[in-house]
Amino acid sequence: MDVDFLDPENAPGVGTIVPGDATFREAHLIKKMLHDSGRVSSIDIVELNPFPDERGRTALLMVDLLAGLMGCAYRSDRR
């Protein structure tokens, strides 16, 4: 999963910042579709850059998305 597919407004800690990329809602829909397919058995996370990541926002967002993708009921408090 290339983290910089997310809009930097939601995920500032990415390798390549491109405004107008996927929103959290769109990423959540993709995650749900992948989970429902039952075909995901592993995942790589790439392009996560901790240095510009304000208070770990991007990392927490990825934890939310990946936990849901694997069927876990995890939800961080990103606010």
C-alpha distances in whole Angstrom, upper triangle without the diagonal:
4,6,9,8,10,14,16,18,16,14,16,14,12,13,14,15,16,18,18,14,13,15,14,16,14,11,13,14,11,10,14,14,12,14,17,16,17,15,12,13,10,7,6,5,6,9,10,14,16,19,19,17,20,21,18,17,13,13,15,13,10,12,13,10,9,13,14,11,13,17,18,20,18,19,19,22,20,24
4,6,6,9,12,13,16,14,12,13,12,9,9,10,12,13,15,15,12,12,14,14,16,14,11,14,16,13,13,17,17,15,17,20,20,20,18,15,17,14,10,8,6,5,6,8,11,14,17,16,15,19,20,17,16,12,13,15,13,10,14,15,12,12,16,17,15,17,20,21,22,21,21,20,23,20,23
4,5,6,9,10,13,11,8,10,9,6,8,9,10,11,13,14,11,10,12,11,14,13,10,13,15,13,13,17,17,16,18,21,21,21,20,17,18,16,12,10,7,6,6,6,9,12,14,13,12,15,16,13,12,8,9,12,10,8,11,13,11,11,15,16,14,17,19,20,21,19,18,17,19,17,20
4,5,7,8,11,10,8,9,8,5,6,6,7,8,10,11,8,9,11,12,15,13,11,15,17,15,15,19,19,18,20,23,23,24,23,20,22,19,15,13,10,8,6,7,9,12,14,13,12,15,17,15,13,10,12,14,12,11,15,16,14,15,18,19,18,20,23,23,24,22,21,20,21,18,21
4,7,9,12,11,9,11,11,9,10,9,9,8,10,9,6,6,9,10,13,10,9,12,14,12,13,16,16,16,18,21,21,22,21,19,21,19,15,14,11,10,9,11,13,16,18,16,15,17,20,17,15,12,14,16,13,12,15,16,13,14,18,18,16,19,22,22,23,22,21,20,22,19,21
4,6,8,7,6,9,10,8,11,10,9,8,9,8,5,5,6,7,10,9,7,11,13,12,13,16,17,16,18,21,22,23,22,20,22,20,17,16,13,12,11,11,13,15,17,14,13,15,17,15,12,9,12,13,10,10,14,13,12,14,17,17,16,19,21,21,22,20,18,18,19,16,18
4,5,6,6,8,10,9,12,10,8,7,6,6,4,5,6,8,11,10,10,13,15,14,16,18,20,20,22,24,25,26,26,24,26,24,20,19,16,15,13,13,14,16,17,14,13,14,17,15,12,10,14,15,12,13,16,16,14,17,20,19,19,23,24,24,24,22,20,19,19,16,17
4,5,5,4,8,7,10,9,6,7,6,8,8,9,9,10,14,14,13,16,18,18,18,21,23,23,24,27,28,29,28,26,28,25,22,20,16,15,12,12,12,13,14,10,10,11,14,13,10,9,13,14,12,13,17,17,16,18,21,21,21,24,26,25,25,23,20,19,18,15,16
4,6,6,10,11,14,13,10,10,8,9,9,10,8,10,13,14,13,16,18,18,19,22,23,24,25,27,29,30,30,27,29,27,24,23,19,18,16,15,15,15,16,12,11,11,14,13,10,10,14,14,12,14,17,17,16,19,21,21,22,25,26,25,25,22,19,18,17,13,14
4,6,9,10,14,14,11,12,10,11,10,9,7,7,10,11,11,12,15,16,16,18,20,21,22,24,26,27,27,24,26,24,21,20,17,17,15,13,14,14,15,12,10,10,12,11,8,7,11,11,8,11,14,13,13,16,18,18,18,21,22,22,21,18,16,14,14,10,11
4,6,7,10,11,9,11,10,12,10,10,9,9,12,13,11,13,16,16,16,19,21,20,22,24,26,26,26,23,25,22,19,17,14,13,11,9,10,11,12,10,7,9,11,9,6,5,8,9,7,9,12,12,12,14,17,17,18,20,22,21,21,18,16,14,15,11,13
4,6,9,10,8,10,10,13,12,13,12,12,16,16,15,17,20,20,20,23,24,24,25,28,29,30,29,26,27,25,21,19,15,14,11,9,9,9,9,6,5,7,10,9,7,6,10,11,11,12,15,16,16,18,20,21,21,24,25,24,24,21,19,17,17,13,14
4,7,9,9,12,13,15,14,14,14,14,18,18,16,18,21,20,19,23,25,23,24,28,29,29,28,25,25,22,19,16,13,11,8,6,5,6,7,5,4,7,10,8,8,5,8,11,10,11,13,15,15,16,19,20,20,22,25,23,24,21,19,17,17,14,16
4,6,6,9,12,14,12,13,14,14,18,17,15,18,20,19,19,22,23,22,24,27,27,28,26,23,24,21,17,15,11,9,6,5,5,8,9,8,8,11,13,11,11,8,10,13,12,11,14,16,15,16,19,20,20,22,25,24,25,22,21,19,20,17,19
4,7,10,13,15,13,15,17,17,21,20,17,21,23,21,21,25,25,24,26,29,29,29,27,24,25,22,18,15,12,9,5,6,6,9,10,9,10,14,16,14,14,11,13,16,15,14,17,19,18,19,22,23,22,24,27,27,28,25,24,23,24,20,23
4,6,10,12,11,13,16,17,20,19,17,21,22,20,21,25,25,24,26,29,29,30,28,25,27,24,20,17,14,11,8,9,9,13,13,11,12,15,18,17,16,13,15,18,17,16,20,21,19,20,24,25,24,26,29,29,30,27,26,24,25,22,24
4,6,10,9,12,13,15,18,17,16,20,21,20,21,24,25,24,27,29,29,31,29,27,28,26,22,19,16,14,10,11,11,13,13,10,12,14,17,16,15,12,15,18,16,16,20,21,19,21,24,24,24,27,29,29,29,27,25,23,24,20,22
4,6,6,10,12,15,17,16,15,19,20,19,20,24,24,24,26,28,29,30,29,27,29,26,23,21,18,15,13,14,14,17,17,14,15,17,20,19,17,14,18,20,17,17,21,21,20,22,25,25,24,27,29,29,30,28,26,25,25,21,23
4,6,9,10,13,15,14,15,18,19,19,21,23,24,24,27,29,29,31,30,28,30,28,25,23,20,18,15,16,16,18,18,15,15,17,20,19,16,15,18,20,17,18,22,21,20,22,25,25,25,28,29,30,30,27,25,24,24,20,21
4,7,8,12,13,12,13,16,17,17,19,21,21,22,25,26,27,29,29,27,29,28,24,23,20,19,17,18,19,21,21,18,18,19,22,21,18,16,19,20,17,18,22,21,19,22,25,24,23,27,28,29,29,27,25,24,24,21,22
4,7,10,11,10,10,13,14,13,16,18,18,19,21,23,24,26,25,23,26,24,21,20,17,16,14,15,17,19,20,17,17,18,21,19,16,14,17,18,15,15,19,18,16,18,22,21,20,23,25,26,26,24,23,22,23,20,21
4,7,8,6,6,10,10,10,12,15,15,16,18,20,20,23,22,20,23,22,19,18,16,16,15,15,17,20,21,19,17,19,21,19,15,13,16,16,13,13,17,15,13,16,19,17,17,20,22,22,23,21,20,20,20,18,19
4,5,5,6,9,10,11,12,14,15,17,18,20,21,23,23,22,24,23,20,20,17,18,17,16,18,19,21,18,16,17,19,17,14,12,15,15,11,13,16,14,12,15,18,16,17,20,21,21,21,19,17,17,18,15,16
4,5,5,6,9,10,10,12,14,15,16,18,20,21,22,20,22,21,18,19,16,17,17,16,18,19,21,18,16,16,17,15,12,11,13,12,8,10,12,10,9,13,14,13,14,17,18,18,17,16,13,14,14,12,14
4,5,5,6,9,10,11,12,14,15,16,18,21,21,20,23,22,20,21,19,20,20,19,21,22,24,22,20,20,21,19,15,14,16,15,11,13,15,12,10,14,15,13,14,18,18,18,17,17,14,16,16,14,16
4,5,5,6,9,10,11,12,14,15,17,19,20,18,21,21,18,19,18,19,19,18,21,23,25,23,20,21,22,20,17,15,17,17,13,13,16,14,11,14,16,14,14,17,18,19,19,18,17,18,19,17,19
4,5,5,6,9,10,11,12,14,15,17,17,16,18,17,15,16,14,15,16,15,18,20,22,20,18,19,20,18,15,13,14,14,10,10,12,11,8,10,13,11,11,14,15,16,17,16,15,16,17,16,18
4,5,5,6,9,10,10,12,14,16,17,15,18,18,16,17,16,18,18,18,21,22,24,23,20,21,21,18,15,14,15,14,10,10,12,9,7,10,11,9,9,13,13,14,14,13,12,14,16,15,17
4,5,5,6,9,10,10,12,15,16,15,18,18,17,19,18,20,21,20,24,25,28,26,23,24,25,22,19,17,18,17,14,14,15,13,10,12,14,11,10,14,14,16,16,16,16,18,19,19,21
4,5,5,6,9,10,11,13,13,12,16,16,14,16,15,17,18,18,22,24,26,25,23,24,25,22,19,17,18,17,14,13,15,13,9,11,13,11,9,13,14,16,17,17,17,19,21,20,22
4,5,5,6,9,10,11,12,10,13,13,12,14,14,16,18,17,21,22,25,24,22,23,23,20,18,16,16,15,12,11,12,10,7,8,10,7,5,9,10,12,13,14,14,16,19,18,21
4,5,5,6,9,10,12,11,14,15,15,17,17,20,22,21,25,26,29,28,25,26,26,23,21,19,19,17,15,14,14,12,9,10,11,8,7,10,9,12,13,14,15,17,20,20,22
4,5,5,6,9,10,10,14,15,15,18,18,20,22,22,26,28,31,29,27,29,29,26,23,21,21,20,17,16,17,15,12,13,14,11,9,12,12,15,16,18,18,21,23,23,26
4,5,5,7,7,7,10,12,11,14,15,18,20,21,24,26,29,28,26,28,28,25,23,20,20,19,17,15,16,14,11,11,12,10,7,9,11,14,16,17,18,21,23,23,26
4,5,6,7,7,10,11,12,15,16,19,22,22,25,26,30,29,26,28,28,25,23,21,20,19,17,15,15,13,10,10,10,8,5,7,7,11,13,14,16,19,22,22,25
4,5,8,9,12,15,15,19,20,23,25,25,29,30,33,33,30,31,31,28,26,24,23,22,20,18,18,16,14,13,14,11,9,10,10,13,15,17,19,22,25,25,28
4,5,8,11,13,14,18,19,22,25,25,29,31,34,33,31,33,33,29,28,25,25,24,22,20,20,19,15,15,16,13,10,11,12,16,18,20,22,24,27,27,31
4,6,8,11,13,17,19,22,25,25,29,30,34,34,31,33,33,29,28,25,24,24,22,19,19,18,16,14,14,12,10,9,10,14,17,19,21,24,27,28,31
4,6,9,11,15,17,20,23,24,28,29,33,33,30,33,33,29,28,25,24,24,22,19,19,19,16,14,15,14,11,11,12,16,19,20,23,25,29,29,32
4,6,8,11,14,17,20,20,24,26,29,29,27,30,29,26,25,22,20,21,19,16,16,16,13,11,12,12,8,8,11,14,17,18,20,22,26,26,29
4,7,11,14,17,20,21,24,26,29,30,28,30,30,26,25,23,21,21,20,17,16,17,15,12,13,13,10,8,11,14,17,18,21,23,26,27,30
4,7,10,13,17,17,21,22,26,27,25,27,27,23,23,20,18,19,18,15,14,16,14,10,12,13,10,9,12,14,18,18,20,21,25,25,29
4,7,10,13,14,17,19,23,23,21,24,24,20,20,17,15,16,15,12,12,14,12,9,11,13,10,10,13,15,18,17,19,20,23,23,26
4,6,10,11,14,16,20,21,19,22,22,19,19,15,14,16,15,11,13,15,13,10,13,15,12,13,16,17,20,19,20,20,23,22,26
4,7,7,11,13,16,17,15,18,19,15,15,12,10,13,12,9,10,13,11,9,13,15,13,14,17,17,19,18,18,18,21,19,23
4,6,9,12,14,15,14,18,19,15,16,12,11,15,14,11,13,16,14,13,16,18,16,17,21,21,23,21,21,20,23,21,24
4,6,10,12,12,12,15,17,14,14,11,11,15,14,12,14,17,15,15,18,20,19,20,23,23,25,22,22,21,23,20,23
4,6,9,10,9,12,14,10,11,8,8,11,11,9,12,14,14,13,16,18,18,19,22,21,23,20,19,18,19,17,20
4,6,7,7,10,12,10,11,9,9,13,13,12,14,17,17,17,20,22,21,23,25,24,25,22,21,19,20,17,20
4,6,5,8,9,7,10,8,8,11,13,12,14,17,17,17,19,22,22,23,25,24,24,21,20,17,18,16,18
4,6,8,10,9,11,11,11,14,16,16,17,20,21,21,23,25,26,27,29,27,28,24,23,20,20,17,19
4,6,9,9,10,9,11,14,14,15,17,19,20,21,23,25,25,27,29,28,28,24,22,19,19,16,17
4,6,5,6,6,8,10,11,12,14,16,17,18,20,21,22,24,26,24,24,20,19,16,16,12,14
4,5,6,8,10,11,12,14,15,16,18,19,21,22,24,26,27,25,24,21,18,15,14,11,12
4,6,8,9,9,11,13,14,15,17,19,20,21,23,24,26,23,22,19,16,13,12,9,10
4,6,5,6,9,10,11,12,14,15,16,18,20,21,22,20,20,16,14,11,11,9,11
4,6,5,6,9,10,11,12,14,15,17,18,20,21,19,19,15,13,10,10,6,9
4,5,5,6,9,10,11,12,14,15,16,18,20,19,18,15,14,11,12,9,12
4,5,5,6,9,10,10,12,14,15,16,18,16,17,13,12,10,12,10,13
4,5,5,6,9,10,10,12,14,15,16,14,14,10,9,6,8,7,10
4,5,5,6,9,10,11,12,14,15,14,14,11,9,8,10,8,11
4,5,5,6,8,10,10,12,14,13,14,11,10,10,13,11,15
4,6,5,6,8,10,11,12,10,11,8,8,8,11,11,14
4,6,5,6,9,10,11,9,9,6,6,6,10,10,13
4,6,5,6,9,10,10,10,9,9,10,13,12,16
4,5,5,6,9,8,10,9,10,12,15,15,19
4,5,5,6,5,7,6,8,10,14,15,18
4,5,5,5,6,7,9,11,15,15,19
4,5,7,10,10,12,15,18,18,21
4,6,9,10,13,15,19,20,23
4,7,9,12,15,18,20,23
4,6,9,12,16,17,21
4,7,10,13,15,18
4,7,10,12,15
4,7,9,12
4,6,9
4,6
4
